Every structure is written in C-alpha cells, then in structure tokens.
C-alpha cells in the first residue's frame, strides 16, 4: 500500500472480477442492438476502460473526450470540453466510460452533449458511484462499486495528477489535501 493511502476500499482483484461481470451485463444490454462506441473520459477512466474491454466478447471501438470540472478536490460546477471526439457519433449507441460519478455534473453535461451530437442512446458505465455527493439527478446504468463520501485515489483517480497509477482504489490521507 502506498504511504499516502489511509486504506484500500476496492482491491485490484475486486476491480478485475467486477469488470468481468460488468462486461457481461453490458453485452446483454446490447444483445439485440448495434455494439456501442465506448467514449472514455480522460484521464481517470483509462485504467477502467483497459480492464473492462479485456472482458468483452463483442467487438467494440472506443474514442476519448477530455472534460474538466474539478480543481483540486472540489467540483467547480462548470464542465469544459478540452478534447472532443475524433469521429461523428450520429446514430450510434454510446457507452460513456467514467471512473466515478460524484456530483453528477460531468455525466449530465457530457450525456447532453453526446445526445446533441446525434447519438442514438447514451448509457453510462462507471467504476465507482458516490451517490451521497450527487447534486444532479443522474444514475449510471452500470456501476462497479458504490462507495462512501471519502476522497479516493488510484486506478485512474488522482489528486493533483498524482496516484493514478495505483492498482486499487484507496482513500487519501486527510492531511495531504485538507
């Protein structure tokens, strides 16, 4: 365990096992539909995307968006698109890949943007869900783990760009960010 981590709340083995289950749930949803284009939100969702796609039996493509709504530990309430998709999504099924649904602002705004770009449907898969922090009424369609209101890092989640490389989700020691 990293010296800055107070405790591990989701291990790498748990993430791998749940990703396998999520892949099956997602494949069931798209059984009678065109396979989705996975849209991963940079940078935090990359480890989760990499783990999830290993378990798909359907062919999937993916693209990336970079959006920003945080400064330090706080959501600033303004979602900015820093990098848009590289292709048209008109008429496509989209599976938005997120690391965490926290306030809900990012998922809400990105979903709205994708629908405005002509997506057929937008579903959301998130490694983590923190419903106690929700400010916007959104729910992920596929959730890895529901977690309590603690500041988490690892498996793509960061604090000022650090700790993304950790192979688990842990709680950052309070004294490092307060």
C-alpha positions in Angstrom: 0.0 0.0 0.0 1.2 3.5 -0.9 2.4 5.6 2.1 -0.2 8.3 1.3 -3.1 5.9 1.4 -5.2 5.7 4.6 -7.0 2.4 3.5 -7.8 0.4 0.4 -11.5 0.3 -0.4 -11.5 -1.6 -3.7 -8.7 -4.0 -4.5 -7.3 -4.7 -7.9 -8.7 -8.3 -7.8 -12.1 -6.9 -7.0 -11.9 -4.4 -9.9 -11.0 -7.2 -12.3 -13.8 -9.5 -11.1 -16.4 -6.8 -11.2 -15.2 -5.6 -14.7 -15.8 -9.2 -16.0 -19.4 -9.0 -14.6 -20.0 -5.6 -16.0 -18.8 -6.7 -19.4 -21.4 -9.5 -19.4 -24.2 -7.1 -18.2 -23.3 -4.6 -21.0 -23.2 -7.3 -23.6 -26.7 -8.4 -22.5 -28.0 -4.9 -22.9 -26.6 -4.6 -26.5 -27.6 -8.2 -27.5 -30.2 -7.0 -30.0 -28.6 -3.6 -30.8 -25.5 -2.4 -32.5 -22.5 -2.6 -30.3 -21.7 0.7 -28.6 -18.9 3.1 -29.2 -17.2 3.4 -25.9 -16.4 7.0 -25.0 -13.9 7.2 -22.2 -13.4 10.4 -20.3 -9.7 11.3 -19.9 -7.7 10.8 -17.8 -9.3 9.0 -14.9 -11.3 6.3 -16.8 -8.3 4.9 -18.8 -7.4 2.1 -16.4 -11.0 1.1 -16.0 -11.5 1.2 -19.8 -8.4 -1.0 -20.3 -9.7 -3.5 -17.7 -13.3 -3.5 -19.0 -12.6 -4.1 -22.7 -10.4 -7.2 -22.0 -13.6 -9.0 -21.0 -15.9 -8.1 -23.9 -16.8 -10.8 -26.4 -18.4 -8.3 -28.7 -16.3 -6.1 -30.9 -16.1 -2.6 -29.6 -14.5 0.6 -30.7 -13.5 3.5 -28.4 -12.8 7.1 -28.5 -11.9 9.8 -25.9 -13.1 13.1 -24.6 -11.2 15.2 -22.1 -13.5 17.2 -19.9 -12.7 19.2 -16.8 -14.9 20.0 -13.8 -12.5 19.8 -10.9 -9.9 21.9 -9.2 -8.1 20.0 -6.5 -10.7 18.2 -4.5 -13.7 20.2 -5.5 -16.1 20.1 -8.4 -16.3 23.7 -9.8 -19.7 23.2 -11.4 -18.5 24.2 -14.9 -17.9 21.3 -17.3 -15.4 22.3 -20.0 -14.6 20.1 -23.1 -10.8 20.1 -23.5 -10.7 17.4 -26.2 -13.7 16.4 -28.3 -14.3 13.1 -30.1 -12.4 12.2 -33.3 -15.5 11.0 -35.2 -19.1 11.6 -35.7 -21.4 9.7 -33.4 -24.7 10.4 -35.3 -26.9 7.4 -34.9 -24.5 5.4 -32.7 -25.1 3.8 -29.4 -22.7 5.3 -26.9 -21.4 3.8 -23.7 -19.8 6.6 -21.6 -17.0 5.2 -19.5 -16.4 7.1 -16.3 -14.1 6.5 -13.3 -16.5 7.9 -10.8 -20.0 9.5 -10.7 -19.8 12.0 -7.9 -21.8 15.2 -8.1 -23.3 14.0 -11.4 -22.5 17.3 -13.3 -19.9 15.8 -15.6 -22.1 12.8 -16.6 -25.1 15.0 -17.1 -23.4 17.6 -19.3 -21.4 15.0 -21.3 -24.6 12.9 -21.9 -26.4 16.0 -23.0 -23.6 16.9 -25.4 -23.4 13.4 -26.9 -27.2 13.4 -27.5 -26.9 16.8 -29.1 -24.3 15.4 -31.4 -26.9 12.8 -32.6 -26.2 9.7 -30.5 -28.9 7.1 -30.7 -28.6 6.4 -27.0 -26.1 7.1 -24.2 -25.6 4.7 -21.4 -23.1 5.1 -18.6 -20.7 2.6 -17.0 -18.8 3.9 -14.0 -16.2 2.1 -11.9 -17.3 4.0 -8.8 -20.5 5.7 -7.7 -20.7 8.1 -4.8 -24.5 8.9 -4.6 -24.1 10.8 -1.3 -22.5 13.7 -3.2 -25.0 13.9 -6.0 -26.1 17.4 -7.0 -27.6 16.5 -10.3 -30.2 13.7 -10.7 -28.2 11.2 -12.8 -27.6 7.5 -12.4 -25.0 5.3 -14.1 -26.6 2.4 -16.0 -23.8 0.0 -15.0 -21.9 0.5 -11.7 -18.8 -1.2 -10.4 -18.9 -0.2 -6.8 -20.9 2.2 -4.6 -18.5 4.0 -2.2 -18.9 6.3 0.8 -18.1 10.0 0.7 -14.3 9.8 1.1 -11.6 11.3 -1.1 -10.5 8.4 -3.3 -7.4 7.9 -5.4 -5.9 5.2 -7.6 -6.9 3.1 -10.6 -7.0 6.4 -12.6 -8.4 8.7 -9.9 -6.0 11.4 -8.8 -5.2 14.2 -6.5 -3.4 16.9 -8.5 -2.4 14.4 -11.1 -0.8 12.0 -8.6 -1.7 8.4 -7.6 -3.5 7.5 -10.9 -1.0 4.5 -11.3 -2.2 2.7 -8.2 -3.7 -0.7 -9.0 -6.5 -0.3 -6.5 -8.8 2.4 -5.1 -7.8 3.9 -1.8 -8.6 6.7 0.5 -6.1 9.5 0.5 -4.8 10.5 4.0 -6.7 13.6 5.2 -3.6 15.7 6.0 -2.5 15.5 2.3 -5.4 17.5 0.9 -7.1 19.4 3.8 
